[in-house]
Amino acid sequence: MLGRAPLVHLPLLGADSAGKTMFLMAAVGGLRALAGPGVTVGFGTAEDRDRLSTRSANCGAGRG
């Protein structure tokens, strides 16, 4: 590994149904798509990974 990037927390504020979760899902998907060979985009914890999986399923089913 050549280096490490720091873990950065960015608050995302918005009203109910403003699209915060969809924005974050798109951002993570974009980072994964742009990651080159040998670069991984991961989650801080397994709980974070599971939370995204659950929200992805809910959004796909129209449950926001």
FENURTA-V26336 format. One record per backbone hydrogen bond with DSSP energy under -1.0 kcal/mol. NH is the residue of the N-H (numbers start at 1). CO is the residue of the C=O. If there is no record, write none. Layout:
# FENURTA-V26336
nh=NH co=CO
nh=NH co=CO
This chain:
# FENURTA-V26336
nh=18 co=15
nh=23 co=19
nh=24 co=20
nh=25 co=21
nh=26 co=22
nh=27 co=23
nh=28 co=24
nh=29 co=25
nh=30 co=26
nh=31 co=27
nh=32 co=28
nh=33 co=29
nh=34 co=30
nh=35 co=31
nh=39 co=36
nh=49 co=45
nh=50 co=46
nh=51 co=47
nh=52 co=48
nh=53 co=49
nh=54 co=50
nh=55 co=51
nh=56 co=52
nh=57 co=53
nh=58 co=54
nh=59 co=55
nh=60 co=56
nh=61 co=57
nh=62 co=59
nh=63 co=58
